[in-house]
């Protein structure tokens, strides 16, 4: 074996271990050997050997014939996020999704019955929907508002009773219709809207959850409806959900039990 081959071997093993770890998700925290083999594309013997070694080192924990990321990993992860706030952890996710889809990506949070933009990765295109960090918007309009209401029932009830004023001819002003739309967003695990807050603008949004499975915020892709008609937004569901899950994992969050969005399963 040449020196180059010898030095490449540890790197190859690390890549295989990384591939195994990346097979786990919040929606699928436990996997069997067969599922790990399918997810990684590696031979059964390789997966079996690496998984056995990872269990021995505490990188994975075994539960019967299934495996999950080891509790020991939490001890290693803690120093990585020490001193970093959530926005530092989430900004790279926003930028990657912005670069992938080409449109502005934001995070909105609920505050005093409104929604406020707390983070932003702006599109590089000239034609854009202008939004700024700190901007406050109504909760009853747009994809982000739909998501923030879907996992915040107390606030939602207040909004339904508050009187829903119209911003465009697409704004939902009937409380029962808005409640049905919010229920659909919760069942789907995401929301898509067009022209509710601003005519000619679209958005797709998915929830980010915190450490206690509470709603942290709404990850939202927004842009002109000319580039983001409904069918294009629908084709972006998978990358938006993946970014929302990555965001949840980045801040040490977990999915709510008993209320898991069907699209995350």
Order of alpha helices (4+ residues) and beta strands (2+ residues): alpha-beta-alpha-alpha-beta-beta-alpha-alpha-beta-beta-beta-alpha-alpha-alpha-beta-beta-beta-alpha-alpha
